[in-house]
Amino acid sequence: MSSIEIKSFANADEVNEPNNARVEAVNVGGQRVMRLHLMPGWKWSQDIKPTVGTESCQASHCGVMVQGTICVRHDDGSEGTYSAGDAYAIAPGHDAWVVGDTEAVAFEFHGAWGE
């Protein structure tokens, strides 16, 4: 028999609200899926670094942007910008920040701050 599992972010399994952000997570099919809301002015090194205590984000990220723009800079200085409609994969060792005055919204399928 087939299995169907549906969960709503309106009733997320986890909700975290670090500075300038809201992260909702649901667990479906044995996977964690997150919806990130990052406010204008959000920057990993200012808003998350004090909580996790590493010099840069040490998580891997794989996701899809649905609104706004984020810039990411790796520890080696390489940089990229991704916006609504872009899929992305980011290796550990980076900083990131919201570009402009629009809230950034993304769905991530891998990675989380401090994991």
N, C-alpha and C positions, 0 to 999 in steps of 0.2 A: 504494500500500500504506500502511496506517495505521501510526503509530508510537506505542508506549507506552513511557514512561520512568518508572521507579519507583526512588526512592532512600530509604534508611532514615536517620533521624537517628542511629541506632546506629553508622552508618559515615559520619558527616558529612564533607563536602568540606573544611570549615573548623571549627575549634573554638577559641574564645577564652575565656579565663577572667580577665576583669578582676576587681577587688576586689568580693566579694559577689555575683558573677554568673557564669553560664556561658552562652555563646552558641554554638549549633551552626547551621551553614548548609549547605544542599544546593542544588545548581543543577539545576533540572529545567525542561525546555521553554524553555530560554533565560532563565529567571527564577531569582532568588535567593530562597529561602525560609529564614527563620530561626526557630529555637525558642529563646526566652529563658527562663532560669531566674534569677529575681532573688530573693535571700535577704531575709528580714526585716531591716530596717535599711539596705537598699540605698537610696542616693540619688544621682542623676546628678551633682549638684554636688560631692559628696564622693568618689564612687568612680570617676567617668569624667572629669570636668572636668580633673583634674591630667594625665591622659594626652593629651587632645585639645587643651587649652589655650585653649578659647573660654569666654566668660562664661556662655553657655547652650548647650544642645544645638541645633545648626544643621542637624540632619537632619529630614526629613519621615518620619513613621511611618504605616503602615496595617497593622492587624492585628486579631487576635481573642484575647481573654483566655480561658484555659481553667481557670485557678485563681488565687485570690487577688485582691487589689485594689491598684491604683496610682492615685495622685493626680498630676496634672500642673498646673503653673502657668506660664502664658506670661509673657514679659517685661512685658507690659502689665498684669499682675495678674489676668487672667481665669484661672479655675481649673475643673477638672473631675475627676471620679473615675470610673474604670471598673473593672468586676469580671468574674468568670467569666461567660461567656455574652455579653459585650458586644463588638461590633466598634467599632473606633476609627480615626480619622485625626487626626494631630497635625501642625501646621505647625511649621517651624523657629522657634527662639527660645523655649525652655522649659526648665524643670527638672522632674524627676519623682522620685517615691519610692514605695517599698512601704508600704502601710498595714497595720498590724497584725502579727500573728505568724505569718502563713501565707506560704510561698513563693509568689511570683507567677510564673505560667507563661503565656507568650503565644507565638503564631505571628505573625511579621511578614512582609509581602510587599513592603515598601518601606522603605528607610531603615536606617541603621546609624550608630552613634556614630562621628563623625569622617569620615563620607563626605559 
